[in-house]
Amino acid sequence: MAEDLNVEMKMKNRNLIPLLVKCLDRKSADLLLLCVMFLKKLSIFEENKAEMISIPSLIPLLSNILTQVHVPLKDNTMRLLFNLSFDPKVREIMLSSPNLLLNCVEQLKDVQMFESTIKFLYQLSLSDHGKILLGETPNLLLFVFEYVINFPGTRVGRELIALAINLCQISRNVDAMIGLVPPTNSNTPSPPPINLQRLMERFMQTHDSLLGKMIRNISSHDRHKGGFLPYIQSLISICTTHSADESEVVVECLGILGNMNNL
């Protein structure tokens, strides 16, 4: 019936949204799926989104649904959260919701939930506060890094690498993701942390410009600049021998080299 917009508006005007939210604590996966899908459809419209967010129990209830085993239910729930997350104030509510981030990390283990979860986490990473809280969420940085390193093909997925780029703007996140560069006690530079070596190896093989942007963010932090010393010649080589379609890669290489100018 709600495929007709006029009918949908009549249903909405009869306080349908609060009724749907109230049903989100039920046990039936089929009923929950129906309610979540309806809410997801309604969330396309700003006035409906505002009404949903005005209900304090909504985000905790959606977070709890992510603990279910029913994949279509979880996926639609994640997509509803994504639709709601375009408002900065709503993102702050989500970031403060107990267990929501932990429940999202669990979804990264499921290939069927990966795409929708990464898109939602990217939205949460748009603010500095979001970047910090995501970095403090157990195992999230490890998952993101390993997925970047092991992503199939020569280009890391855009949503995944966009999330990694944002997270690497925070120094503490880079410390946890890459590891600290050991102090140098002689004229011989210490070897870079193993995770930085893995990251640079992929970059040198693929010339992925967005991966280069992630690495450029890492190189902007004082504690990590020394780890790039062994790669100076390789970065210069990319700049001088690049193909015509690799100008964006050169920009990132020059940015990494520029970040090292005060070593």
Residue frames relative to the residue before (quaternion, step in Angstrom):
aa qw qx qy qz dx dy dz
M 1.0000 0.0000 0.0000 0.0000 0.00 0.00 0.00
A 0.7008 0.4937 -0.2796 0.4324 3.58 0.96 -0.87
E 0.4440 0.6578 -0.4825 0.3707 3.60 1.20 0.13
D 0.6228 0.4661 -0.3205 0.5405 3.57 1.27 -0.37
L 0.4343 -0.7370 0.4526 0.2517 3.60 -0.54 1.16
N 0.6220 0.5413 -0.3470 0.4468 3.58 1.04 -0.69
V 0.6493 0.4942 -0.3096 0.4883 3.56 1.02 -0.82
E 0.6264 0.5488 -0.3322 0.4429 3.56 1.00 -0.86
M 0.6678 0.4976 -0.3072 0.4604 3.59 0.90 -0.88
K 0.6326 0.5228 -0.3340 0.4637 3.59 1.02 -0.75
M 0.6474 0.5075 -0.3152 0.4733 3.58 1.00 -0.84
K 0.6473 0.5191 -0.3159 0.4602 3.57 0.97 -0.87
N 0.6769 0.5046 -0.2893 0.4510 3.59 0.95 -0.85
R 0.6656 0.4531 -0.3008 0.5110 3.58 1.24 -0.22
N 0.6001 -0.6197 0.3380 0.3764 3.56 1.11 0.79
L 0.1766 0.8177 -0.5273 0.1489 3.55 0.99 0.84
I 0.6409 0.5633 -0.3430 0.3928 3.60 0.91 -0.89
P 0.6710 0.4720 -0.3254 0.4702 3.68 0.78 -0.81
L 0.6344 0.5295 -0.3325 0.4545 3.58 1.05 -0.72
L 0.6515 0.5084 -0.3121 0.4686 3.57 1.00 -0.83
V 0.6523 0.5071 -0.3162 0.4661 3.58 0.94 -0.87
K 0.6330 0.5478 -0.3283 0.4376 3.57 0.98 -0.82
C 0.6706 0.5070 -0.2924 0.4557 3.59 1.12 -0.64
L 0.5393 0.6710 -0.3910 0.3258 3.60 1.22 -0.27
D 0.6408 0.4974 -0.3469 0.4707 3.60 1.24 0.00
R 0.4381 0.6948 -0.4570 0.3413 3.57 1.29 0.19
K 0.5198 -0.6686 0.4525 0.2793 3.58 -1.25 0.38
S 0.5998 0.5934 -0.3633 0.3951 3.59 1.13 -0.55
A 0.4085 -0.7256 0.5004 0.2372 3.59 -0.65 1.13
D 0.6402 0.5328 -0.3326 0.4424 3.59 1.00 -0.75
L 0.6579 0.4874 -0.3066 0.4854 3.59 0.97 -0.84
L 0.6484 0.5186 -0.3203 0.4562 3.58 0.94 -0.85
L 0.6415 0.5241 -0.3224 0.4581 3.57 0.97 -0.85
L 0.6449 0.5193 -0.3184 0.4616 3.57 0.94 -0.86
C 0.6784 0.4921 -0.2933 0.4599 3.60 0.88 -0.93
V 0.6711 0.4998 -0.3018 0.4569 3.59 0.91 -0.93
M 0.6556 0.5084 -0.3176 0.4592 3.59 0.94 -0.85
F 0.6455 0.5079 -0.3233 0.4699 3.57 1.02 -0.76
L 0.6522 0.5046 -0.3097 0.4735 3.58 0.96 -0.85
K 0.6293 0.5334 -0.3311 0.4581 3.57 1.02 -0.80
K 0.6524 0.5033 -0.3104 0.4740 3.57 0.99 -0.80
L 0.6758 0.4913 -0.2909 0.4662 3.58 0.95 -0.85
S 0.6358 0.5824 -0.3268 0.3871 3.58 1.08 -0.72
I 0.4624 0.6692 -0.4509 0.3676 3.58 1.25 -0.03
F 0.7268 0.4113 -0.2205 0.5040 3.57 1.11 -0.72
E 0.5535 -0.6671 0.3947 0.3046 3.57 -0.83 1.07
E 0.6678 0.5092 -0.3238 0.4358 3.59 0.89 -0.87
N 0.6353 0.5098 -0.3245 0.4808 3.58 1.11 -0.67
K 0.6299 0.5421 -0.3241 0.4520 3.55 1.02 -0.85
A 0.6507 0.5198 -0.3126 0.4568 3.57 0.96 -0.88
E 0.6582 0.5025 -0.3161 0.4630 3.58 0.97 -0.79
M 0.6263 0.5393 -0.3399 0.4487 3.58 1.00 -0.78
I 0.7023 0.4807 -0.2727 0.4487 3.55 0.82 -1.03
S 0.6043 0.5680 -0.3568 0.4299 3.59 1.15 -0.47
I 0.6218 0.5099 -0.3366 0.4900 3.58 1.28 -0.20
P 0.3754 -0.7865 0.4355 0.2253 3.65 -0.19 1.22
S 0.6801 0.5207 -0.3013 0.4189 3.61 1.02 -0.67
L 0.4838 0.7161 -0.4281 0.2644 3.61 1.19 -0.39
I 0.7225 0.4539 -0.2761 0.4424 3.61 0.60 -1.09
P 0.6550 0.4914 -0.3380 0.4640 3.67 0.86 -0.76
L 0.6473 0.5142 -0.3252 0.4592 3.59 1.01 -0.76
L 0.6533 0.4968 -0.3114 0.4790 3.58 0.99 -0.81
S 0.6171 0.5400 -0.3386 0.4615 3.58 1.04 -0.76
N 0.6652 0.5098 -0.3010 0.4550 3.57 0.94 -0.86
I 0.6116 0.5562 -0.3512 0.4396 3.59 1.07 -0.69
L 0.6079 0.5794 -0.3521 0.4133 3.61 1.11 -0.61
T 0.6101 0.5399 -0.3579 0.4563 3.59 1.24 -0.18
Q 0.4925 0.6607 -0.4278 0.3714 3.60 1.27 -0.07
V 0.4657 -0.6697 0.4979 0.2946 3.58 -1.27 0.26
H 0.5389 0.6380 -0.3830 0.3949 3.58 1.30 -0.27
V 0.3313 -0.8023 0.4591 0.1892 3.61 -0.17 1.28
P 0.6576 0.4883 -0.3519 0.4531 3.69 0.77 -0.78
L 0.6264 0.5277 -0.3353 0.4656 3.59 1.06 -0.72
K 0.6807 0.4804 -0.2925 0.4693 3.60 0.86 -0.92
D 0.6587 0.5187 -0.3168 0.4435 3.58 0.93 -0.86
N 0.6705 0.4752 -0.3005 0.4841 3.60 0.93 -0.82
T 0.6087 0.5410 -0.3467 0.4654 3.58 1.10 -0.64
M 0.6573 0.5037 -0.3069 0.4691 3.57 0.95 -0.89
R 0.6648 0.4978 -0.3033 0.4672 3.58 1.00 -0.78
L 0.6019 0.5240 -0.3516 0.4893 3.58 1.14 -0.56
L 0.6362 0.5138 -0.3230 0.4763 3.60 0.95 -0.84
F 0.6296 0.5346 -0.3245 0.4610 3.57 1.02 -0.83
N 0.6547 0.5157 -0.3163 0.4532 3.61 0.88 -0.89
L 0.6998 0.4743 -0.2663 0.4631 3.57 1.03 -0.81
S 0.6504 0.6049 -0.2955 0.3517 3.57 1.17 -0.61
F 0.4967 0.6718 -0.4319 0.3398 3.62 1.20 0.06
D 0.6233 0.4963 -0.3342 0.5034 3.58 1.28 -0.25
P 0.4698 -0.7007 0.4530 0.2883 3.65 -0.64 1.06
K 0.6447 0.5196 -0.3311 0.4525 3.62 0.99 -0.76
V 0.6449 0.5090 -0.3200 0.4718 3.57 1.05 -0.74
R 0.6158 0.5433 -0.3516 0.4495 3.59 1.02 -0.74
E 0.6411 0.5171 -0.3324 0.4595 3.59 1.00 -0.75
I 0.6126 0.5290 -0.3400 0.4788 3.59 1.06 -0.71
M 0.6637 0.5083 -0.3017 0.4584 3.56 0.94 -0.89
L 0.6614 0.5181 -0.3058 0.4479 3.57 0.96 -0.89
S 0.7134 0.4330 -0.2530 0.4894 3.58 1.11 -0.62
S 0.5108 0.6546 -0.4180 0.3686 3.59 1.26 -0.07
P 0.4701 -0.7001 0.4546 0.2869 3.62 -0.63 1.07
N 0.8721 0.1406 -0.1328 0.4495 3.54 -1.06 0.95
L 0.4651 0.6850 -0.4715 0.3036 3.64 1.13 -0.16
L 0.6872 0.4730 -0.2971 0.4645 3.61 0.83 -0.94
L 0.6326 0.5254 -0.3313 0.4626 3.59 1.01 -0.78
N 0.6596 0.5002 -0.3071 0.4695 3.57 0.98 -0.82
C 0.6208 0.5313 -0.3411 0.4648 3.59 1.11 -0.65
V 0.6201 0.5419 -0.3417 0.4528 3.59 1.00 -0.81
E 0.6341 0.5337 -0.3315 0.4508 3.58 0.97 -0.80
Q 0.6477 0.5334 -0.3253 0.4360 3.60 1.04 -0.71
L 0.5779 0.5979 -0.3779 0.4071 3.60 1.16 -0.48
K 0.5981 0.5698 -0.3564 0.4366 3.58 1.24 -0.33
D 0.6891 0.4532 -0.2497 0.5073 3.57 1.27 -0.41
V 0.4192 -0.7376 0.4687 0.2461 3.59 -0.50 1.19
Q 0.6445 0.5325 -0.3266 0.4409 3.59 1.08 -0.61
M 0.7169 0.4182 -0.2392 0.5039 3.58 1.22 -0.45
F 0.4514 0.7499 -0.4214 0.2373 3.56 1.26 -0.35
E 0.6977 0.5000 -0.2966 0.4187 3.61 0.69 -1.06
S 0.7107 0.4496 -0.2774 0.4646 3.59 0.74 -1.01
T 0.6429 0.5272 -0.3287 0.4481 3.61 1.05 -0.71
I 0.6551 0.5090 -0.3138 0.4618 3.59 0.93 -0.89
K 0.6375 0.5249 -0.3332 0.4551 3.60 0.96 -0.79
F 0.6656 0.4930 -0.3003 0.4730 3.57 0.98 -0.84
L 0.6609 0.5028 -0.3113 0.4621 3.60 0.91 -0.87
Y 0.5960 0.5518 -0.3649 0.4552 3.58 1.08 -0.66
Q 0.6338 0.5284 -0.3342 0.4553 3.59 0.94 -0.83
L 0.6776 0.4924 -0.2933 0.4608 3.58 0.95 -0.86
S 0.6661 0.5194 -0.3003 0.4432 3.60 1.17 -0.52
L 0.4591 0.7181 -0.4370 0.2874 3.61 1.22 -0.01
S 0.7228 0.3594 -0.2381 0.5401 3.61 1.13 -0.52
D 0.6086 -0.5507 0.4169 0.3905 3.58 -1.20 0.48
H 0.6213 0.5370 -0.3412 0.4574 3.57 1.04 -0.76
G 0.6465 0.5159 -0.3111 0.4680 3.57 1.00 -0.82
K 0.6361 0.5318 -0.3283 0.4525 3.59 0.94 -0.86
I 0.6675 0.5044 -0.2994 0.4588 3.58 0.96 -0.90
L 0.6951 0.4717 -0.2862 0.4608 3.59 0.83 -0.96
L 0.6148 0.5229 -0.3517 0.4742 3.60 1.04 -0.67
G 0.6591 0.5188 -0.3051 0.4510 3.58 0.99 -0.85
E 0.6858 0.4728 -0.2751 0.4801 3.57 1.15 -0.61
T 0.5357 0.6208 -0.4053 0.4042 3.60 1.27 -0.12
P 0.4983 -0.6925 0.4226 0.3059 3.63 -0.58 1.09
N 0.8687 0.1367 -0.1516 0.4513 3.53 -1.06 1.02
L 0.5075 0.6736 -0.4438 0.3029 3.64 1.10 -0.30
L 0.6718 0.4945 -0.3092 0.4566 3.60 0.84 -0.93
L 0.6328 0.5347 -0.3283 0.4538 3.57 1.01 -0.80
F 0.6566 0.5063 -0.3098 0.4654 3.58 0.92 -0.89
V 0.6621 0.5099 -0.3136 0.4508 3.58 0.85 -0.98
F 0.6693 0.5040 -0.3097 0.4496 3.59 0.84 -0.95
E 0.6952 0.4795 -0.2912 0.4494 3.60 0.80 -0.96
Y 0.6347 0.5112 -0.3355 0.4726 3.58 1.05 -0.68
V 0.6181 0.5258 -0.3433 0.4730 3.61 1.05 -0.69
I 0.6882 0.4964 -0.2855 0.4455 3.58 0.81 -1.01
N 0.7939 0.3356 -0.1454 0.4857 3.56 0.91 -0.93
F 0.3539 0.7468 -0.5038 0.2514 3.60 1.21 0.22
P 0.4623 -0.7022 0.4580 0.2888 3.62 -0.80 0.93
G 0.7482 0.3656 -0.2857 0.4743 3.56 -1.13 0.66
T 0.6324 -0.5665 0.3953 0.3507 3.55 -1.33 -0.05
R 0.7362 0.3291 -0.2112 0.5523 3.60 1.23 -0.20
V 0.3974 -0.6978 0.5449 0.2413 3.57 -0.85 1.02
G 0.6053 -0.5795 0.4053 0.3654 3.60 -1.04 0.79
R 0.5729 -0.6561 0.3675 0.3261 3.58 -0.87 0.96
E 0.6755 0.4795 -0.3175 0.4616 3.62 0.86 -0.83
L 0.6513 0.5194 -0.3183 0.4524 3.57 0.98 -0.83
I 0.7086 0.4406 -0.2815 0.4739 3.60 0.77 -0.96
A 0.5972 0.5509 -0.3693 0.4509 3.62 1.09 -0.57
L 0.6324 0.5139 -0.3182 0.4845 3.58 1.05 -0.79
A 0.6657 0.5027 -0.3034 0.4605 3.60 0.91 -0.92
I 0.6211 0.5414 -0.3366 0.4558 3.61 0.99 -0.81
N 0.6708 0.4948 -0.2983 0.4650 3.58 0.89 -0.92
L 0.6710 0.5129 -0.3075 0.4384 3.58 0.86 -0.95
C 0.6853 0.5002 -0.2824 0.4476 3.59 1.05 -0.76
Q 0.4929 0.6265 -0.4490 0.4036 3.58 1.22 0.20
I 0.6825 0.4404 -0.2690 0.5176 3.59 1.27 -0.36
S 0.4893 -0.7107 0.4245 0.2743 3.57 -0.62 1.17
R 0.6608 0.5165 -0.3189 0.4415 3.60 0.90 -0.87
N 0.6142 0.5406 -0.3481 0.4576 3.57 1.08 -0.67
V 0.6540 0.5040 -0.3080 0.4726 3.57 0.99 -0.86
D 0.5957 0.5649 -0.3586 0.4443 3.59 1.02 -0.76
A 0.7167 0.4505 -0.2480 0.4710 3.57 0.89 -0.99
M 0.6937 0.4962 -0.2725 0.4453 3.57 1.01 -0.81
I 0.7912 0.3161 -0.1312 0.5068 3.57 0.89 -1.01
G 0.3907 -0.6707 0.5225 0.3529 3.56 0.96 -0.92
L 0.5334 -0.6486 0.4447 0.3114 3.55 -1.14 0.61
V 0.4811 -0.6340 0.5224 0.3062 3.57 -1.17 0.68
P 0.4466 -0.6994 0.4765 0.2903 3.63 -0.70 1.02
P 0.5424 -0.6149 0.4486 0.3555 3.62 -1.08 0.62
T 0.3777 -0.7222 0.5379 0.2155 3.55 -1.11 0.72
N 0.1594 -0.8140 0.5557 0.0566 3.58 -0.72 1.10
S 0.7540 0.2564 -0.1690 0.5807 3.59 1.28 0.07
N 0.6936 -0.4559 0.3468 0.4369 3.54 -1.29 -0.17
T 0.6184 0.5290 -0.3402 0.4712 3.57 1.29 -0.22
P 0.4100 -0.7269 0.4860 0.2596 3.63 -0.60 1.09
S 0.4952 -0.6304 0.5039 0.3216 3.56 -1.12 0.67
P 0.5503 -0.5978 0.4444 0.3772 3.61 -1.07 0.57
P 0.5483 -0.6143 0.4420 0.3557 3.60 -1.04 0.67
P 0.6245 -0.5086 0.4152 0.4229 3.60 -1.20 0.40
I 0.6225 -0.5956 0.3565 0.3615 3.57 -1.02 0.81
N 0.6605 0.5062 -0.3274 0.4476 3.61 0.98 -0.72
L 0.6149 0.5096 -0.3501 0.4896 3.60 1.11 -0.56
Q 0.6152 0.5357 -0.3440 0.4649 3.59 1.04 -0.71
R 0.6577 0.5067 -0.3085 0.4643 3.59 0.95 -0.87
L 0.6550 0.5169 -0.3052 0.4589 3.56 1.00 -0.87
M 0.6869 0.4753 -0.2833 0.4711 3.57 0.90 -0.92
E 0.6071 0.5510 -0.3563 0.4481 3.59 1.06 -0.66
R 0.6579 0.4877 -0.3138 0.4804 3.58 0.95 -0.82
F 0.6548 0.5181 -0.3183 0.4488 3.58 0.93 -0.86
M 0.6676 0.5001 -0.3083 0.4573 3.60 0.91 -0.85
Q 0.6770 0.4907 -0.2889 0.4664 3.58 1.10 -0.66
T 0.7983 0.3496 -0.1526 0.4660 3.58 0.92 -0.93
H 0.1974 -0.7880 0.5462 0.2041 3.61 1.12 -0.64
D 0.2251 0.7789 -0.5394 0.2273 3.57 1.02 0.88
S 0.3817 -0.7697 0.4615 0.2210 3.60 -0.41 1.21
L 0.6622 0.4917 -0.3235 0.4638 3.61 0.99 -0.70
L 0.5884 0.5233 -0.3599 0.5004 3.57 1.13 -0.57
G 0.6203 0.5415 -0.3266 0.4641 3.57 1.07 -0.76
K 0.6330 0.5224 -0.3329 0.4642 3.59 1.05 -0.72
M 0.6168 0.5258 -0.3384 0.4780 3.59 1.05 -0.74
I 0.6711 0.4894 -0.2931 0.4735 3.59 0.91 -0.93
R 0.6147 0.5441 -0.3454 0.4548 3.58 1.04 -0.74
N 0.6352 0.5131 -0.3293 0.4741 3.60 1.00 -0.77
I 0.6301 0.5270 -0.3346 0.4618 3.59 1.00 -0.81
S 0.6984 0.4905 -0.2738 0.4435 3.58 0.90 -0.94
S 0.5816 0.6006 -0.3749 0.4007 3.61 1.21 -0.25
H 0.6376 0.5205 -0.3265 0.4647 3.60 1.24 -0.32
D 0.5460 -0.6715 0.3922 0.3116 3.58 -0.71 1.10
R 0.6730 0.5271 -0.3102 0.4160 3.59 0.93 -0.85
H 0.7519 0.4064 -0.2051 0.4770 3.59 1.19 -0.41
K 0.4529 0.7130 -0.4481 0.2928 3.59 1.21 -0.17
G 0.6422 0.5581 -0.3283 0.4103 3.59 0.97 -0.83
G 0.6009 0.5921 -0.3574 0.4008 3.58 1.14 -0.53
F 0.6745 0.5084 -0.2885 0.4508 3.58 1.24 -0.38
L 0.4050 0.7418 -0.4585 0.2747 3.60 1.24 -0.09
P 0.6855 0.4834 -0.3201 0.4404 3.66 0.86 -0.79
Y 0.7059 0.4811 -0.2561 0.4524 3.61 1.22 -0.37
I 0.3555 0.7667 -0.4835 0.2280 3.60 1.23 0.06
Q 0.6956 0.4732 -0.2894 0.4566 3.59 0.78 -0.98
S 0.6434 0.5211 -0.3242 0.4576 3.59 1.00 -0.76
L 0.6540 0.5005 -0.3113 0.4742 3.59 0.99 -0.79
I 0.6362 0.5106 -0.3237 0.4793 3.58 1.02 -0.79
S 0.6343 0.5440 -0.3278 0.4408 3.58 1.00 -0.82
I 0.6317 0.5166 -0.3360 0.4703 3.59 0.99 -0.79
C 0.6615 0.5231 -0.3056 0.4420 3.58 0.96 -0.87
T 0.7543 0.4094 -0.2155 0.4658 3.59 1.00 -0.79
T 0.7690 0.3324 -0.1820 0.5148 3.61 1.16 -0.41
H 0.3608 0.7692 -0.4753 0.2285 3.60 1.24 0.17
S 0.4819 -0.6363 0.5184 0.3070 3.53 -1.28 0.49
A 0.7167 -0.4839 0.2971 0.4050 3.57 -1.27 0.35
D 0.7322 0.4236 -0.2401 0.4762 3.60 1.06 -0.66
E 0.6181 0.5620 -0.3386 0.4330 3.61 1.22 0.26
S 0.2368 0.8049 -0.5164 0.1716 3.60 1.11 0.55
E 0.6390 0.5260 -0.3381 0.4481 3.61 1.01 -0.72
V 0.6112 0.5378 -0.3446 0.4674 3.59 1.10 -0.67
V 0.6407 0.5262 -0.3199 0.4584 3.57 0.97 -0.85
V 0.6172 0.5465 -0.3460 0.4480 3.60 0.98 -0.81
E 0.6843 0.4755 -0.2928 0.4688 3.58 0.91 -0.89
C 0.6307 0.5269 -0.3344 0.4612 3.60 1.00 -0.78
L 0.6580 0.4955 -0.3067 0.4769 3.57 0.95 -0.85
G 0.6246 0.5390 -0.3320 0.4573 3.56 1.09 -0.70
I 0.6393 0.5109 -0.3194 0.4778 3.58 1.02 -0.83
L 0.6658 0.4956 -0.2982 0.4714 3.58 0.90 -0.92
G 0.6462 0.5289 -0.3151 0.4510 3.57 1.03 -0.80
N 0.6348 0.5369 -0.3249 0.4508 3.58 1.07 -0.70
M 0.6829 0.4874 -0.2761 0.4689 3.58 1.23 -0.43
N 0.4359 0.7635 -0.4206 0.2241 3.58 1.23 -0.06
N 0.7292 0.4012 -0.2594 0.4899 3.61 1.17 -0.30
L 0.3846 0.7144 -0.4969 0.3079 3.60 1.19 0.46
